Amino acid sequence: MCSDFLYQLRSHRRHFVKFVYVYVCSCALNMFKTIEWAADCEIRPVIRFLNARNVLPSENNHQICQVYGDNGMSDGMARKWVQMFNEGRENVHDEARSGRPSLVKDDVVRKVNERVRDDRRFTISDLSLHFPQISKTL
């Protein structure tokens, strides 16, 4: 009977310790301020830093989610960046990609901006009439 009592006491103590641990962790999590909208170029240096400190990718993503919330980087993408940093990548910015070149040049943008400032009633139809290189859909 005494051994039963001691066993129950140990069992309750174990559950109490787990409860306290969970409570302390949840309080610690609530101490962080969440950054709602962050660009990928903000999150990648954090991944690089944590990777340099030998933080596991799962813990790495966990810490990112604590700070950036659901709007942070996905687990798969974070792991992909960890792998790229492990392979020797140092740049946190996107590399230039080939694709369709821009149809609108800086001088055209400047001219359109001037035209709109001169005439506030300038419409999309007027735009395509005065600047034939720019289509209505563009």
A tleap script that builds the chain and sets N, CA, C and O, in Angstrom:
source leaprc.protein.ff14SB
mol = sequence {
  NMET CYS SER ASP PHE LEU TYR GLN LEU ARG
  SER HIE ARG ARG HIE PHE VAL LYS PHE VAL
  TYR VAL TYR VAL CYS SER CYS ALA LEU ASN
  MET PHE LYS THR ILE GLU TRP ALA ALA ASP
  CYS GLU ILE ARG PRO VAL ILE ARG PHE LEU
  ASN ALA ARG ASN VAL LEU PRO SER GLU ASN
  ASN HIE GLN ILE CYS GLN VAL TYR GLY ASP
  ASN GLY MET SER ASP GLY MET ALA ARG LYS
  TRP VAL GLN MET PHE ASN GLU GLY ARG GLU
  ASN VAL HIE ASP GLU ALA ARG SER GLY ARG
  PRO SER LEU VAL LYS ASP ASP VAL VAL ARG
  LYS VAL ASN GLU ARG VAL ARG ASP ASP ARG
  ARG PHE THR ILE SER ASP LEU SER LEU HIE
  PHE PRO GLN ILE SER LYS THR CLEU
}
set mol.1.N position { 0.813 -1.177 0.000 }
set mol.1.CA position { 0.000 0.000 0.000 }
set mol.1.C position { 0.870 1.261 0.000 }
set mol.1.O position { 0.566 2.232 -0.693 }
set mol.2.N position { 1.908 1.238 0.748 }
set mol.2.CA position { 2.819 2.372 0.812 }
set mol.2.C position { 3.500 2.563 -0.540 }
set mol.2.O position { 3.694 3.697 -0.979 }
set mol.3.N position { 3.863 1.476 -1.199 }
set mol.3.CA position { 4.510 1.583 -2.505 }
set mol.3.C position { 3.541 2.146 -3.545 }
set mol.3.O position { 3.951 2.902 -4.426 }
set mol.4.N position { 2.250 1.781 -3.448 }
set mol.4.CA position { 1.232 2.350 -4.343 }
set mol.4.C position { 1.157 3.869 -4.176 }
set mol.4.O position { 1.090 4.621 -5.148 }
set mol.5.N position { 1.169 4.290 -2.920 }
set mol.5.CA position { 1.092 5.727 -2.621 }
set mol.5.C position { 2.310 6.458 -3.186 }
set mol.5.O position { 2.180 7.526 -3.783 }
set mol.6.N position { 3.492 5.876 -2.992 }
set mol.6.CA position { 4.711 6.503 -3.505 }
set mol.6.C position { 4.705 6.549 -5.031 }
set mol.6.O position { 5.147 7.532 -5.626 }
set mol.7.N position { 4.206 5.492 -5.662 }
set mol.7.CA position { 4.125 5.464 -7.122 }
set mol.7.C position { 3.197 6.565 -7.630 }
set mol.7.O position { 3.528 7.262 -8.589 }
set mol.8.N position { 2.030 6.725 -6.989 }
set mol.8.CA position { 1.089 7.755 -7.398 }
set mol.8.C position { 1.675 9.160 -7.174 }
set mol.8.O position { 1.487 10.065 -7.987 }
set mol.9.N position { 2.383 9.313 -6.063 }
set mol.9.CA position { 3.008 10.593 -5.764 }
set mol.9.C position { 4.043 10.939 -6.835 }
set mol.9.O position { 4.100 12.076 -7.304 }
set mol.10.N position { 4.858 9.957 -7.219 }
set mol.10.CA position { 5.847 10.191 -8.278 }
set mol.10.C position { 5.161 10.514 -9.601 }
set mol.10.O position { 5.593 11.408 -10.329 }
set mol.11.N position { 4.107 9.796 -9.906 }
set mol.11.CA position { 3.378 10.004 -11.144 }
set mol.11.C position { 2.778 11.413 -11.187 }
set mol.11.O position { 2.871 12.101 -12.204 }
set mol.12.N position { 2.168 11.833 -10.091 }
set mol.12.CA position { 1.596 13.175 -10.037 }
set mol.12.C position { 2.676 14.241 -10.122 }
set mol.12.O position { 2.484 15.287 -10.741 }
set mol.13.N position { 3.797 13.969 -9.502 }
set mol.13.CA position { 4.905 14.930 -9.542 }
set mol.13.C position { 5.407 15.082 -10.974 }
set mol.13.O position { 5.694 16.191 -11.427 }
set mol.14.N position { 5.512 13.950 -11.687 }
set mol.14.CA position { 5.969 13.973 -13.071 }
set mol.14.C position { 5.005 14.804 -13.930 }
set mol.14.O position { 5.441 15.605 -14.756 }
set mol.15.N position { 3.699 14.609 -13.731 }
set mol.15.CA position { 2.711 15.375 -14.482 }
set mol.15.C position { 2.768 16.857 -14.110 }
set mol.15.O position { 2.598 17.723 -14.968 }
set mol.16.N position { 3.006 17.142 -12.840 }
set mol.16.CA position { 3.105 18.526 -12.397 }
set mol.16.C position { 4.309 19.203 -13.038 }
set mol.16.O position { 4.215 20.348 -13.481 }
set mol.17.N position { 5.438 18.503 -13.089 }
set mol.17.CA position { 6.649 19.064 -13.688 }
set mol.17.C position { 6.410 19.330 -15.170 }
set mol.17.O position { 6.830 20.365 -15.689 }
set mol.18.N position { 5.732 18.394 -15.865 }
set mol.18.CA position { 5.420 18.609 -17.275 }
set mol.18.C position { 4.507 19.815 -17.449 }
set mol.18.O position { 4.701 20.613 -18.366 }
set mol.19.N position { 3.529 19.952 -16.586 }
set mol.19.CA position { 2.599 21.079 -16.651 }
set mol.19.C position { 3.343 22.398 -16.477 }
set mol.19.O position { 3.114 23.350 -17.223 }
set mol.20.N position { 4.230 22.451 -15.492 }
set mol.20.CA position { 5.000 23.676 -15.234 }
set mol.20.C position { 5.877 23.995 -16.437 }
set mol.20.O position { 5.984 25.156 -16.833 }
set mol.21.N position { 6.503 22.982 -17.021 }
set mol.21.CA position { 7.367 23.186 -18.182 }
set mol.21.C position { 6.561 23.762 -19.357 }
set mol.21.O position { 6.996 24.714 -20.005 }
set mol.22.N position { 5.402 23.187 -19.621 }
set mol.22.CA position { 4.553 23.670 -20.712 }
set mol.22.C position { 4.100 25.101 -20.437 }
set mol.22.O position { 4.080 25.933 -21.344 }
set mol.23.N position { 3.739 25.386 -19.195 }
set mol.23.CA position { 3.287 26.730 -18.835 }
set mol.23.C position { 4.407 27.754 -19.026 }
set mol.23.O position { 4.178 28.827 -19.585 }
set mol.24.N position { 5.605 27.429 -18.569 }
set mol.24.CA position { 6.743 28.347 -18.693 }
set mol.24.C position { 7.072 28.575 -20.165 }
set mol.24.O position { 7.351 29.703 -20.571 }
set mol.25.N position { 7.040 27.513 -20.963 }
set mol.25.CA position { 7.332 27.661 -22.393 }
set mol.25.C position { 6.287 28.528 -23.077 }
set mol.25.O position { 6.627 29.360 -23.918 }
set mol.26.N position { 5.030 28.346 -22.728 }
set mol.26.CA position { 3.983 29.152 -23.361 }
set mol.26.C position { 4.110 30.613 -22.944 }
set mol.26.O position { 3.842 31.507 -23.747 }
set mol.27.N position { 4.509 30.868 -21.713 }
set mol.27.CA position { 4.723 32.256 -21.282 }
set mol.27.C position { 5.896 32.863 -22.038 }
set mol.27.O position { 5.846 34.025 -22.440 }
set mol.28.N position { 6.936 32.088 -22.227 }
set mol.28.CA position { 8.103 32.588 -22.948 }
set mol.28.C position { 7.744 32.885 -24.396 }
set mol.28.O position { 8.240 33.856 -24.968 }
set mol.29.N position { 6.888 32.063 -24.997 }
set mol.29.CA position { 6.471 32.305 -26.371 }
set mol.29.C position { 5.652 33.572 -26.497 }
set mol.29.O position { 5.732 34.262 -27.513 }
set mol.30.N position { 4.880 33.883 -25.500 }
set mol.30.CA position { 4.049 35.075 -25.553 }
set mol.30.C position { 4.837 36.360 -25.331 }
set mol.30.O position { 4.296 37.451 -25.509 }
set mol.31.N position { 6.101 36.249 -24.946 }
set mol.31.CA position { 6.918 37.423 -24.710 }
set mol.31.C position { 7.402 38.037 -26.024 }
set mol.31.O position { 7.727 39.224 -26.059 }
set mol.32.N position { 7.456 37.252 -27.108 }
set mol.32.CA position { 7.948 37.751 -28.378 }
set mol.32.C position { 6.907 38.624 -29.053 }
set mol.32.O position { 5.705 38.382 -28.946 }
set mol.33.N position { 7.381 39.624 -29.737 }
set mol.33.CA position { 6.501 40.438 -30.552 }
set mol.33.C position { 6.510 39.840 -31.953 }
set mol.33.O position { 7.575 39.503 -32.471 }
set mol.34.N position { 5.355 39.703 -32.566 }
set mol.34.CA position { 5.254 39.092 -33.887 }
set mol.34.C position { 5.358 40.158 -34.963 }
set mol.34.O position { 4.734 41.215 -34.873 }
set mol.35.N position { 6.152 39.865 -35.979 }
set mol.35.CA position { 6.269 40.734 -37.142 }
set mol.35.C position { 5.308 40.192 -38.176 }
set mol.35.O position { 5.483 39.082 -38.678 }
set mol.36.N position { 4.291 40.977 -38.495 }
set mol.36.CA position { 3.206 40.478 -39.340 }
set mol.36.C position { 3.618 40.275 -40.792 }
set mol.36.O position { 3.435 39.181 -41.326 }
set mol.37.N position { 4.159 41.275 -41.435 }
set mol.37.CA position { 4.498 41.171 -42.855 }
set mol.37.C position { 5.981 41.418 -43.022 }
set mol.37.O position { 6.471 42.525 -42.797 }
set mol.38.N position { 6.687 40.379 -43.418 }
set mol.38.CA position { 8.123 40.503 -43.621 }
set mol.38.C position { 8.477 40.005 -45.015 }
set mol.38.O position { 7.909 39.026 -45.500 }
set mol.39.N position { 9.404 40.678 -45.641 }
set mol.39.CA position { 9.878 40.251 -46.951 }
set mol.39.C position { 10.829 39.071 -46.775 }
set mol.39.O position { 11.441 38.891 -45.723 }
set mol.40.N position { 10.935 38.274 -47.837 }
set mol.40.CA position { 11.837 37.125 -47.790 }
set mol.40.C position { 13.276 37.557 -47.541 }
set mol.40.O position { 14.044 36.835 -46.906 }
set mol.41.N position { 13.642 38.739 -48.044 }
set mol.41.CA position { 15.017 39.206 -47.842 }
set mol.41.C position { 15.286 39.583 -46.388 }
set mol.41.O position { 16.440 39.795 -46.016 }
set mol.42.N position { 14.248 39.672 -45.561 }
set mol.42.CA position { 14.432 39.879 -44.127 }
set mol.42.C position { 14.628 38.554 -43.407 }
set mol.42.O position { 15.379 38.473 -42.435 }
set mol.43.N position { 13.955 37.521 -43.882 }
set mol.43.CA position { 13.970 36.229 -43.203 }
set mol.43.C position { 15.224 35.424 -43.556 }
set mol.43.O position { 15.749 34.697 -42.712 }
set mol.44.N position { 15.700 35.546 -44.784 }
set mol.44.CA position { 16.865 34.754 -45.210 }
set mol.44.C position { 18.122 35.023 -44.389 }
set mol.44.O position { 18.836 34.071 -44.072 }
set mol.45.N position { 18.435 36.283 -44.023 }
set mol.45.CA position { 19.615 36.484 -43.162 }
set mol.45.C position { 19.462 35.818 -41.791 }
set mol.45.O position { 20.443 35.379 -41.191 }
set mol.46.N position { 18.213 35.750 -41.304 }
set mol.46.CA position { 17.970 35.071 -40.031 }
set mol.46.C position { 18.280 33.588 -40.190 }
set mol.46.O position { 18.899 32.985 -39.314 }
set mol.47.N position { 17.853 32.998 -41.302 }
set mol.47.CA position { 18.135 31.585 -41.569 }
set mol.47.C position { 19.636 31.368 -41.665 }
set mol.47.O position { 20.165 30.398 -41.122 }
set mol.48.N position { 20.319 32.267 -42.354 }
set mol.48.CA position { 21.775 32.141 -42.493 }
set mol.48.C position { 22.467 32.230 -41.142 }
set mol.48.O position { 23.390 31.468 -40.857 }
set mol.49.N position { 22.013 33.175 -40.302 }
set mol.49.CA position { 22.590 33.345 -38.969 }
set mol.49.C position { 22.373 32.090 -38.118 }
set mol.49.O position { 23.313 31.578 -37.510 }
set mol.50.N position { 21.139 31.603 -38.080 }
set mol.50.CA position { 20.844 30.417 -37.268 }
set mol.50.C position { 21.580 29.203 -37.796 }
set mol.50.O position { 22.016 28.357 -37.015 }
set mol.51.N position { 21.728 29.103 -39.114 }
set mol.51.CA position { 22.464 27.990 -39.703 }
set mol.51.C position { 23.940 28.056 -39.325 }
set mol.51.O position { 24.566 27.026 -39.075 }
set mol.52.N position { 24.498 29.271 -39.282 }
set mol.52.CA position { 25.899 29.427 -38.874 }
set mol.52.C position { 26.097 29.042 -37.410 }
set mol.52.O position { 27.188 28.638 -37.009 }
set mol.53.N position { 25.031 29.171 -36.612 }
set mol.53.CA position { 25.099 28.784 -35.196 }
set mol.53.C position { 24.767 27.311 -35.001 }
set mol.53.O position { 24.596 26.862 -33.867 }
set mol.54.N position { 24.671 26.543 -36.107 }
set mol.54.CA position { 24.386 25.104 -36.102 }
set mol.54.C position { 23.033 24.764 -35.475 }
set mol.54.O position { 22.888 23.740 -34.807 }
set mol.55.N position { 22.053 25.630 -35.697 }
set mol.55.CA position { 20.693 25.353 -35.245 }
set mol.55.C position { 20.066 24.412 -36.265 }
set mol.55.O position { 20.180 24.635 -37.470 }
set mol.56.N position { 19.406 23.365 -35.790 }
set mol.56.CA position { 18.764 22.407 -36.685 }
set mol.56.C position { 17.702 23.091 -37.531 }
set mol.56.O position { 17.058 24.030 -37.063 }
set mol.57.N position { 17.504 22.637 -38.779 }
set mol.57.CA position { 16.498 23.270 -39.640 }
set mol.57.C position { 15.096 23.288 -39.035 }
set mol.57.O position { 14.358 24.255 -39.228 }
set mol.58.N position { 14.720 22.243 -38.312 }
set mol.58.CA position { 13.384 22.231 -37.706 }
set mol.58.C position { 13.274 23.306 -36.619 }
set mol.58.O position { 12.255 23.991 -36.527 }
set mol.59.N position { 14.304 23.453 -35.809 }
set mol.59.CA position { 14.310 24.492 -34.773 }
set mol.59.C position { 14.425 25.873 -35.414 }
set mol.59.O position { 13.834 26.844 -34.940 }
set mol.60.N position { 15.186 25.944 -36.489 }
set mol.60.CA position { 15.339 27.170 -37.254 }
set mol.60.C position { 13.964 27.676 -37.695 }
set mol.60.O position { 13.626 28.838 -37.469 }
set mol.61.N position { 13.176 26.805 -38.322 }
set mol.61.CA position { 11.846 27.188 -38.791 }
set mol.61.C position { 10.916 27.493 -37.615 }
set mol.61.O position { 10.066 28.379 -37.708 }
set mol.62.N position { 11.077 26.770 -36.525 }
set mol.62.CA position { 10.249 27.016 -35.338 }
set mol.62.C position { 10.478 28.435 -34.812 }
set mol.62.O position { 9.526 29.134 -34.467 }
set mol.63.N position { 11.734 28.852 -34.753 }
set mol.63.CA position { 12.045 30.195 -34.270 }
set mol.63.C position { 11.540 31.266 -35.235 }
set mol.63.O position { 11.082 32.323 -34.803 }
set mol.64.N position { 11.622 30.997 -36.536 }
set mol.64.CA position { 11.120 31.943 -37.522 }
set mol.64.C position { 9.610 32.099 -37.377 }
set mol.64.O position { 9.085 33.210 -37.445 }
set mol.65.N position { 8.918 30.987 -37.178 }
set mol.65.CA position { 7.456 31.035 -37.015 }
set mol.65.C position { 7.063 31.769 -35.736 }
set mol.65.O position { 6.014 32.410 -35.693 }
set mol.66.N position { 7.887 31.683 -34.699 }
set mol.66.CA position { 7.594 32.404 -33.462 }
set mol.66.C position { 7.589 33.906 -33.699 }
set mol.66.O position { 6.739 34.623 -33.170 }
set mol.67.N position { 8.538 34.378 -34.493 }
set mol.67.CA position { 8.679 35.819 -34.689 }
set mol.67.C position { 7.805 36.324 -35.838 }
set mol.67.O position { 7.140 37.352 -35.714 }
set mol.68.N position { 7.811 35.592 -36.958 }
set mol.68.CA position { 7.113 36.071 -38.149 }
set mol.68.C position { 5.700 35.509 -38.285 }
set mol.68.O position { 4.962 35.921 -39.181 }
set mol.69.N position { 5.317 34.596 -37.432 }
set mol.69.CA position { 3.963 34.056 -37.472 }
set mol.69.C position { 3.714 33.223 -38.714 }
set mol.69.O position { 4.643 32.676 -39.308 }
set mol.70.N position { 2.450 33.133 -39.099 }
set mol.70.CA position { 2.070 32.322 -40.250 }
set mol.70.C position { 2.508 32.935 -41.568 }
set mol.70.O position { 2.546 32.243 -42.586 }
set mol.71.N position { 2.837 34.210 -41.568 }
set mol.71.CA position { 3.238 34.882 -42.794 }
set mol.71.C position { 4.721 34.720 -43.092 }
set mol.71.O position { 5.220 35.241 -44.090 }
set mol.72.N position { 5.421 34.003 -42.232 }
set mol.72.CA position { 6.838 33.769 -42.458 }
set mol.72.C position { 7.051 32.752 -43.557 }
set mol.72.O position { 6.113 32.387 -44.266 }
set mol.73.N position { 8.264 32.302 -43.699 }
set mol.73.CA position { 8.617 31.363 -44.747 }
set mol.73.C position { 8.138 29.961 -44.398 }
set mol.73.O position { 8.118 29.584 -43.227 }
set mol.74.N position { 7.753 29.188 -45.409 }
set mol.74.CA position { 7.305 27.813 -45.174 }
set mol.74.C position { 8.491 26.956 -44.743 }
set mol.74.O position { 9.647 27.316 -44.965 }
set mol.75.N position { 8.188 25.828 -44.130 }
set mol.75.CA position { 9.231 24.925 -43.632 }
set mol.75.C position { 10.090 24.416 -44.782 }
set mol.75.O position { 11.316 24.371 -44.673 }
set mol.76.N position { 9.453 24.033 -45.882 }
set mol.76.CA position { 10.196 23.505 -47.032 }
set mol.76.C position { 11.138 24.526 -47.630 }
set mol.76.O position { 12.276 24.202 -47.971 }
set mol.77.N position { 10.673 25.760 -47.759 }
set mol.77.CA position { 11.514 26.807 -48.328 }
set mol.77.C position { 12.655 27.160 -47.377 }
set mol.77.O position { 13.772 27.419 -47.824 }
set mol.78.N position { 12.388 27.173 -46.087 }
set mol.78.CA position { 13.453 27.447 -45.114 }
set mol.78.C position { 14.520 26.354 -45.177 }
set mol.78.O position { 15.714 26.645 -45.119 }
set mol.79.N position { 14.090 25.104 -45.296 }
set mol.79.CA position { 15.056 24.005 -45.409 }
set mol.79.C position { 15.872 24.110 -46.691 }
set mol.79.O position { 17.057 23.779 -46.711 }
set mol.80.N position { 15.226 24.573 -47.760 }
set mol.80.CA position { 15.928 24.738 -49.036 }
set mol.80.C position { 17.013 25.800 -48.912 }
set mol.80.O position { 18.110 25.641 -49.448 }
set mol.81.N position { 16.701 26.905 -48.190 }
set mol.81.CA position { 17.698 27.951 -47.991 }
set mol.81.C position { 18.834 27.464 -47.085 }
set mol.81.O position { 19.994 27.817 -47.301 }
set mol.82.N position { 18.507 26.662 -46.079 }
set mol.82.CA position { 19.559 26.089 -45.224 }
set mol.82.C position { 20.501 25.245 -46.075 }
set mol.82.O position { 21.720 25.323 -45.929 }
set mol.83.N position { 19.926 24.435 -46.968 }
set mol.83.CA position { 20.744 23.593 -47.837 }
set mol.83.C position { 21.633 24.442 -48.746 }
set mol.83.O position { 22.808 24.128 -48.934 }
set mol.84.N position { 21.073 25.518 -49.309 }
set mol.84.CA position { 21.878 26.386 -50.178 }
set mol.84.C position { 23.013 27.048 -49.396 }
set mol.84.O position { 24.126 27.172 -49.908 }
set mol.85.N position { 22.739 27.475 -48.157 }
set mol.85.CA position { 23.800 28.075 -47.341 }
set mol.85.C position { 24.857 27.041 -46.976 }
set mol.85.O position { 26.042 27.368 -46.911 }
set mol.86.N position { 24.448 25.809 -46.739 }
set mol.86.CA position { 25.411 24.745 -46.447 }
set mol.86.C position { 26.281 24.424 -47.655 }
set mol.86.O position { 27.430 24.007 -47.507 }
set mol.87.N position { 25.728 24.621 -48.859 }
set mol.87.CA position { 26.481 24.365 -50.084 }
set mol.87.C position { 27.417 25.519 -50.439 }
set mol.87.O position { 28.153 25.435 -51.421 }
set mol.88.N position { 27.396 26.585 -49.656 }
set mol.88.CA position { 28.344 27.673 -49.862 }
set mol.88.C position { 27.741 28.983 -50.320 }
set mol.88.O position { 28.474 29.953 -50.513 }
set mol.89.N position { 26.446 29.048 -50.500 }
set mol.89.CA position { 25.833 30.312 -50.916 }
set mol.89.C position { 25.948 31.333 -49.796 }
set mol.89.O position { 25.745 31.008 -48.626 }
set mol.90.N position { 26.274 32.571 -50.159 }
set mol.90.CA position { 26.400 33.640 -49.176 }
set mol.90.C position { 25.381 34.748 -49.384 }
set mol.90.O position { 25.020 35.443 -48.434 }
set mol.91.N position { 24.909 34.924 -50.621 }
set mol.91.CA position { 23.975 35.988 -50.939 }
set mol.91.C position { 22.562 35.599 -50.502 }
set mol.91.O position { 22.098 34.497 -50.795 }
set mol.92.N position { 21.883 36.505 -49.801 }
set mol.92.CA position { 20.525 36.217 -49.327 }
set mol.92.C position { 19.461 36.736 -50.286 }
set mol.92.O position { 18.270 36.511 -50.071 }
set mol.93.N position { 19.881 37.430 -51.343 }
set mol.93.CA position { 18.930 37.997 -52.299 }
set mol.93.C position { 18.700 37.031 -53.455 }
set mol.93.O position { 19.532 36.167 -53.730 }
set mol.94.N position { 17.550 37.188 -54.136 }
set mol.94.CA position { 17.248 36.376 -55.303 }
set mol.94.C position { 18.249 36.683 -56.401 }
set mol.94.O position { 18.704 37.817 -56.555 }
set mol.95.N position { 18.583 35.650 -57.160 }
set mol.95.CA position { 19.448 35.855 -58.310 }
set mol.95.C position { 18.604 36.339 -59.476 }
set mol.95.O position { 17.409 36.054 -59.550 }
set mol.96.N position { 19.227 37.068 -60.379 }
set mol.96.CA position { 18.510 37.562 -61.547 }
set mol.96.C position { 18.063 36.375 -62.402 }
set mol.96.O position { 18.821 35.433 -62.635 }
set mol.97.N position { 16.830 36.446 -62.856 }
set mol.97.CA position { 16.288 35.371 -63.679 }
set mol.97.C position { 16.032 35.896 -65.082 }
set mol.97.O position { 15.704 37.065 -65.285 }
set mol.98.N position { 16.189 35.010 -66.023 }
set mol.98.CA position { 15.855 35.401 -67.388 }
set mol.98.C position { 14.344 35.332 -67.536 }
set mol.98.O position { 13.678 34.534 -66.877 }
set mol.99.N position { 13.836 36.143 -68.370 }
set mol.99.CA position { 12.401 36.177 -68.575 }
set mol.99.C position { 12.060 37.228 -69.598 }
set mol.99.O position { 12.934 37.747 -70.293 }
set mol.100.N position { 10.824 37.529 -69.682 }
set mol.100.CA position { 10.364 38.518 -70.637 }
set mol.100.C position { 10.884 39.893 -70.205 }
set mol.100.O position { 10.706 40.296 -69.055 }
set mol.101.N position { 11.519 40.600 -71.123 }
set mol.101.CA position { 12.031 41.923 -70.750 }
set mol.101.C position { 10.891 42.906 -70.535 }
set mol.101.O position { 9.800 42.746 -71.084 }
set mol.102.N position { 11.157 43.905 -69.742 }
set mol.102.CA position { 10.158 44.919 -69.453 }
set mol.102.C position { 9.855 45.713 -70.719 }
set mol.102.O position { 10.764 46.100 -71.453 }
set mol.103.N position { 8.575 45.950 -70.967 }
set mol.103.CA position { 8.164 46.712 -72.142 }
set mol.103.C position { 8.207 48.211 -71.897 }
set mol.103.O position { 8.247 48.999 -72.842 }
set mol.104.N position { 8.199 48.597 -70.655 }
set mol.104.CA position { 8.156 50.012 -70.318 }
set mol.104.C position { 9.525 50.436 -69.791 }
set mol.104.O position { 10.039 49.875 -68.824 }
set mol.105.N position { 10.089 51.417 -70.438 }
set mol.105.CA position { 11.401 51.933 -70.051 }
set mol.105.C position { 11.236 53.132 -69.118 }
set mol.105.O position { 10.149 53.696 -68.997 }
set mol.106.N position { 12.313 53.503 -68.474 }
set mol.106.CA position { 12.273 54.602 -67.502 }
set mol.106.C position { 11.831 55.926 -68.123 }
set mol.106.O position { 11.097 56.691 -67.497 }
set mol.107.N position { 12.278 56.200 -69.354 }
set mol.107.CA position { 11.898 57.470 -69.974 }
set mol.107.C position { 10.397 57.518 -70.269 }
set mol.107.O position { 9.788 58.583 -70.174 }
set mol.108.N position { 9.791 56.376 -70.626 }
set mol.108.CA position { 8.347 56.329 -70.870 }
set mol.108.C position { 7.599 56.555 -69.560 }
set mol.108.O position { 6.599 57.272 -69.529 }
set mol.109.N position { 8.075 55.951 -68.494 }
set mol.109.CA position { 7.441 56.132 -67.184 }
set mol.109.C position { 7.492 57.600 -66.782 }
set mol.109.O position { 6.512 58.141 -66.270 }
set mol.110.N position { 8.620 58.237 -67.012 }
set mol.110.CA position { 8.768 59.656 -66.676 }
set mol.110.C position { 7.799 60.514 -67.486 }
set mol.110.O position { 7.178 61.433 -66.951 }
set mol.111.N position { 7.673 60.206 -68.800 }
set mol.111.CA position { 6.765 60.978 -69.656 }
set mol.111.C position { 5.303 60.788 -69.252 }
set mol.111.O position { 4.533 61.749 -69.228 }
set mol.112.N position { 4.925 59.558 -68.937 }
set mol.112.CA position { 3.544 59.285 -68.503 }
set mol.112.C position { 3.265 59.996 -67.186 }
set mol.112.O position { 2.193 60.572 -67.001 }
set mol.113.N position { 4.224 59.955 -66.278 }
set mol.113.CA position { 4.073 60.630 -64.990 }
set mol.113.C position { 3.867 62.130 -65.183 }
set mol.113.O position { 3.009 62.730 -64.535 }
set mol.114.N position { 4.650 62.735 -66.071 }
set mol.114.CA position { 4.492 64.164 -66.352 }
set mol.114.C position { 3.116 64.445 -66.945 }
set mol.114.O position { 2.456 65.414 -66.571 }
set mol.115.N position { 2.688 63.589 -67.872 }
set mol.115.CA position { 1.384 63.786 -68.537 }
set mol.115.C position { 0.235 63.703 -67.522 }
set mol.115.O position { -0.703 64.498 -67.574 }
set mol.116.N position { 0.315 62.738 -66.604 }
set mol.116.CA position { -0.731 62.571 -65.587 }
set mol.116.C position { -0.740 63.757 -64.643 }
set mol.116.O position { -1.810 64.203 -64.231 }
set mol.117.N position { 0.416 64.274 -64.294 }
set mol.117.CA position { 0.484 65.435 -63.395 }
set mol.117.C position { -0.060 66.698 -64.071 }
set mol.117.O position { -0.646 67.556 -63.413 }
set mol.118.N position { 0.140 66.805 -65.400 }
set mol.118.CA position { -0.381 67.960 -66.137 }
set mol.118.C position { -1.900 67.907 -66.270 }
set mol.118.O position { -2.572 68.933 -66.165 }
set mol.119.N position { -2.440 66.711 -66.501 }
set mol.119.CA position { -3.878 66.552 -66.718 }
set mol.119.C position { -4.394 65.421 -65.833 }
set mol.119.O position { -4.181 64.246 -66.134 }
set mol.120.N position { -5.066 65.773 -64.752 }
set mol.120.CA position { -5.570 64.767 -63.801 }
set mol.120.C position { -6.678 63.904 -64.391 }
set mol.120.O position { -6.981 62.842 -63.848 }
set mol.121.N position { -7.285 64.334 -65.486 }
set mol.121.CA position { -8.364 63.569 -66.118 }
set mol.121.C position { -7.832 62.620 -67.188 }
set mol.121.O position { -8.594 62.092 -67.997 }
set mol.122.N position { -6.576 62.419 -67.183 }
set mol.122.CA position { -5.899 61.540 -68.139 }
set mol.122.C position { -6.370 60.103 -67.903 }
set mol.122.O position { -6.252 59.586 -66.792 }
set mol.123.N position { -6.908 59.451 -68.955 }
set mol.123.CA position { -7.479 58.102 -68.808 }
set mol.123.C position { -6.594 57.054 -69.468 }
set mol.123.O position { -5.598 57.377 -70.115 }
set mol.124.N position { -6.972 55.807 -69.296 }
set mol.124.CA position { -6.243 54.700 -69.924 }
set mol.124.C position { -6.338 54.815 -71.447 }
set mol.124.O position { -5.364 54.551 -72.153 }
set mol.125.N position { -7.496 55.205 -71.946 }
set mol.125.CA position { -7.663 55.377 -73.395 }
set mol.125.C position { -6.726 56.468 -73.902 }
set mol.125.O position { -6.097 56.307 -74.948 }
set mol.126.N position { -6.627 57.582 -73.167 }
set mol.126.CA position { -5.700 58.648 -73.545 }
set mol.126.C position { -4.258 58.141 -73.517 }
set mol.126.O position { -3.436 58.526 -74.348 }
set mol.127.N position { -3.974 57.298 -72.579 }
set mol.127.CA position { -2.624 56.744 -72.453 }
set mol.127.C position { -2.237 55.979 -73.710 }
set mol.127.O position { -1.146 56.167 -74.247 }
set mol.128.N position { -3.143 55.104 -74.183 }
set mol.128.CA position { -2.825 54.309 -75.373 }
set mol.128.C position { -2.784 55.177 -76.631 }
set mol.128.O position { -2.091 54.843 -77.592 }
set mol.129.N position { -3.524 56.290 -76.630 }
set mol.129.CA position { -3.474 57.195 -77.789 }
set mol.129.C position { -2.171 57.989 -77.830 }
set mol.129.O position { -1.566 58.135 -78.892 }
set mol.130.N position { -1.746 58.493 -76.699 }
set mol.130.CA position { -0.539 59.331 -76.646 }
set mol.130.C position { 0.760 58.515 -76.607 }
set mol.130.O position { 1.816 58.991 -77.022 }
set mol.131.N position { 0.665 57.292 -76.106 }
set mol.131.CA position { 1.841 56.422 -76.008 }
set mol.131.C position { 1.516 55.078 -76.662 }
set mol.131.O position { 1.115 54.142 -75.971 }
set mol.132.N position { 1.684 54.969 -77.982 }
set mol.132.CA position { 1.288 53.739 -78.682 }
set mol.132.C position { 2.104 52.504 -78.267 }
set mol.132.O position { 1.650 51.377 -78.468 }
set mol.133.N position { 3.270 52.694 -77.704 }
set mol.133.CA position { 4.084 51.547 -77.266 }
set mol.133.C position { 3.522 50.869 -76.023 }
set mol.133.O position { 3.964 49.781 -75.654 }
set mol.134.N position { 2.549 51.509 -75.375 }
set mol.134.CA position { 1.933 50.931 -74.181 }
set mol.134.C position { 0.508 50.513 -74.527 }
set mol.134.O position { -0.301 51.346 -74.936 }
set mol.135.N position { 0.199 49.244 -74.366 }
set mol.135.CA position { -1.137 48.765 -74.669 }
set mol.135.C position { -2.071 49.024 -73.492 }
set mol.135.O position { -1.618 49.329 -72.389 }
set mol.136.N position { -3.381 48.902 -73.732 }
set mol.136.CA position { -4.361 49.138 -72.665 }
set mol.136.C position { -4.227 48.080 -71.571 }
set mol.136.O position { -4.402 48.383 -70.390 }
set mol.137.N position { -3.922 46.861 -71.950 }
set mol.137.CA position { -3.822 45.797 -70.958 }
set mol.137.C position { -2.576 45.905 -70.110 }
set mol.137.O position { -2.550 45.430 -68.975 }
set mol.138.N position { -1.535 46.531 -70.653 }
set mol.138.CA position { -0.307 46.675 -69.892 }
set mol.138.C position { -0.491 47.662 -68.777 }
set mol.138.O position { 0.444 47.918 -68.019 }
savepdb mol mol.pdb
quit
